[in-house]
Amino acid sequence: MRIIGGEYRGRKLTPPTNKDIRPTSDRMRETIFNILSHQKIPLQGANVLDVFAGTGALGLEALSRGAAHATFFDQDPRAIQLVKKNATLLGAAEKTAITCASALDLPLSRRAYDFIFLDPPYNLDVINQTITSLRKKHYLSNNCLIIAEYSPDNPIEFPDFIKITKEKTYGEARFSFLEISS
């Protein structure tokens, strides 16, 4: 596991030691960030939220590519320790906020986020509930882009206020790029 591009390119991340944490592969992260580089919202200077953070690879990749700040949530204390370790390894700890919390019971947000990564365990059906909770708790900026990763065997009907802008399937993973519809 390593950072694919940007300031920390090539730097290794500490991988998980337990099977409960499933990191997004280097190849998939590269594809995601290639797609993000062609979006109307620039990653440069953005606020990023990585929910179900695991290793923190998605949020840390965003920081490497110019995001100003990344917030990480995971309910597993082992994942939180791993994110802290990886942020420190990169020298990015000062650009992060890392909290142990359930995605369905997050605190009220003090900032709106431009990019949100949702990568829950595939056996949990919580993406819709999480998006709805993020909206109620003021995490979504007006131009927010949500990147959701889930099993293609478990298709998702997103909330009414969400519009799918792009979908990609790679083996065991499907990625949906979502915007807030008017």
Wavefront OBJ file of the C-alpha trace (Angstrom):
o trace
v 0.000 0.000 0.000
v 1.382 3.356 -1.015
v 0.363 6.882 -1.976
v -0.095 7.011 -5.759
v 0.359 10.692 -6.640
v 1.120 14.168 -5.404
v 3.396 15.400 -2.636
v 3.632 12.033 -0.835
v 3.823 9.954 -4.025
v 5.476 6.565 -3.534
v 5.414 6.775 0.267
v 4.314 3.525 1.907
v 1.374 3.294 4.266
v 1.081 0.833 7.113
v -1.339 -1.898 5.997
v -3.977 -3.359 8.315
v -3.060 -6.411 10.365
v -6.655 -7.575 10.776
v -9.095 -8.763 8.131
v -11.889 -6.429 9.267
v -10.207 -3.507 7.496
v -10.394 -3.716 3.685
v -8.313 -0.959 2.084
v -9.078 0.345 -1.386
v -6.325 -0.994 -3.652
v -3.645 1.276 -5.119
v -5.034 0.676 -8.613
v -8.581 1.581 -7.606
v -7.409 4.714 -5.801
v -5.475 5.750 -8.888
v -8.628 5.347 -10.998
v -10.735 7.320 -8.493
v -8.282 10.208 -8.389
v -7.905 10.254 -12.175
v -11.685 10.697 -12.378
v -11.608 13.356 -9.647
v -8.987 15.349 -11.569
v -11.628 15.971 -14.254
v -14.416 17.166 -11.947
v -15.703 20.734 -11.764
v -14.613 21.039 -8.125
v -10.828 21.141 -7.749
v -9.190 18.917 -5.153
v -6.629 21.647 -4.529
v -7.566 23.411 -1.275
v -10.608 21.188 -0.677
v -11.997 19.847 2.587
v -12.214 16.052 2.456
v -14.169 13.631 4.632
v -13.198 9.940 4.763
v -15.995 7.984 6.470
v -15.314 4.310 7.263
v -11.666 5.404 7.005
v -9.934 2.053 7.582
v -6.284 2.828 6.794
v -7.045 6.425 5.796
v -5.617 5.824 2.314
v -8.356 7.720 0.439
v -8.209 10.848 2.593
v -4.400 10.770 2.731
v -4.219 10.415 -1.053
v -6.436 13.517 -1.294
v -4.071 15.433 1.013
v -1.116 14.333 -1.098
v -2.866 15.763 -4.154
v -3.513 19.175 -2.625
v -6.556 18.951 -0.356
v -6.268 21.444 2.508
v -7.763 19.261 5.241
v -9.034 15.718 5.757
v -11.346 14.467 8.481
v -11.463 10.742 9.197
v -14.213 8.767 10.945
v -14.252 5.078 11.781
v -15.965 3.238 14.608
v -13.139 0.670 14.947
v -10.433 1.936 17.367
v -7.849 -0.202 15.512
v -8.641 1.657 12.289
v -8.378 5.013 14.062
v -4.908 4.091 15.368
v -3.906 3.017 11.844
v -5.090 6.317 10.322
v -3.167 8.265 12.986
v -0.037 6.212 12.300
v -0.304 6.700 8.526
v -0.956 10.454 8.812
v 2.092 10.770 11.072
v 4.240 8.664 8.682
v 3.434 11.119 5.892
v 3.932 14.207 8.052
v 0.296 15.146 7.413
v -1.090 14.921 10.959
v -1.540 18.706 11.234
v -3.905 18.633 8.234
v -6.158 15.970 9.764
v -8.909 15.433 12.318
v -9.362 11.782 13.302
v -12.329 10.613 15.377
v -13.634 7.258 16.519
v -17.380 7.430 15.796
v -20.159 5.560 14.038
v -21.079 6.934 10.626
v -24.728 6.880 11.668
v -24.129 8.909 14.826
v -21.676 11.642 13.849
v -21.495 14.970 15.672
v -22.855 18.129 14.057
v -20.281 19.345 11.533
v -18.355 22.575 11.943
v -17.447 22.683 8.244
v -18.905 21.607 4.916
v -16.938 19.108 2.840
v -16.187 19.247 -0.877
v -15.336 15.537 -1.273
v -16.673 12.662 0.812
v -15.428 9.081 0.576
v -17.821 6.358 1.762
v -16.345 2.873 1.858
v -18.281 0.819 4.434
v -17.776 -2.914 4.904
v -19.578 -4.593 2.011
v -21.799 -6.612 4.343
v -23.319 -3.440 5.825
v -26.150 -1.701 3.993
v -25.547 1.780 5.394
v -24.608 4.063 2.497
v -28.075 5.669 2.169
v -28.428 6.130 5.917
v -24.938 7.620 6.084
v -25.591 10.094 3.244
v -28.870 11.163 4.864
v -27.143 11.577 8.231
v -24.308 13.603 6.658
v -26.890 15.920 5.095
v -28.811 16.388 8.372
v -25.583 17.081 10.269
v -24.374 19.681 7.692
v -21.365 17.825 6.258
v -22.333 18.336 2.599
v -21.268 21.497 0.770
v -23.561 22.743 -2.014
v -21.195 21.337 -4.660
v -20.170 18.246 -2.706
v -19.004 15.162 -4.574
v -19.537 11.843 -2.779
v -17.588 8.787 -3.853
v -19.276 5.598 -2.609
v -17.656 2.166 -2.833
v -19.757 -0.969 -2.445
v -20.261 -4.477 -3.809
v -21.737 -4.621 -7.323
v -23.785 -7.571 -6.044
v -25.640 -5.156 -3.759
v -27.027 -2.361 -6.002
v -28.006 0.797 -4.153
v -30.882 3.171 -4.732
v -29.569 6.460 -3.465
v -31.685 9.095 -1.652
v -33.873 11.363 -3.812
v -31.575 14.357 -3.328
v -28.622 12.481 -4.909
v -27.704 12.334 -8.598
v -25.295 9.713 -9.976
v -22.751 11.361 -12.280
v -20.539 8.347 -12.979
v -20.290 4.670 -12.051
v -17.410 2.242 -12.483
v -17.139 -1.431 -11.580
v -13.773 -3.060 -10.983
v -13.967 -6.727 -10.001
v -15.403 -6.899 -6.477
v -15.966 -3.129 -6.185
v -18.371 -0.597 -7.638
v -17.777 3.135 -7.373
v -20.549 5.692 -7.698
v -19.755 9.384 -8.023
v -22.659 11.329 -6.563
v -23.729 14.960 -6.480
v -26.490 16.777 -4.624
v -29.360 17.339 -7.058
v -31.213 20.646 -7.096
l 1 2 3 4 5 6 7 8 9 10 11 12 13 14 15 16 17 18 19 20 21 22 23 24 25 26 27 28 29 30 31 32 33 34 35 36 37 38 39 40 41 42 43 44 45 46 47 48 49 50 51 52 53 54 55 56 57 58 59 60 61 62 63 64 65 66 67 68 69 70 71 72 73 74 75 76 77 78 79 80 81 82 83 84 85 86 87 88 89 90 91 92 93 94 95 96 97 98 99 100 101 102 103 104 105 106 107 108 109 110 111 112 113 114 115 116 117 118 119 120 121 122 123 124 125 126 127 128 129 130 131 132 133 134 135 136 137 138 139 140 141 142 143 144 145 146 147 148 149 150 151 152 153 154 155 156 157 158 159 160 161 162 163 164 165 166 167 168 169 170 171 172 173 174 175 176 177 178 179 180 181 182
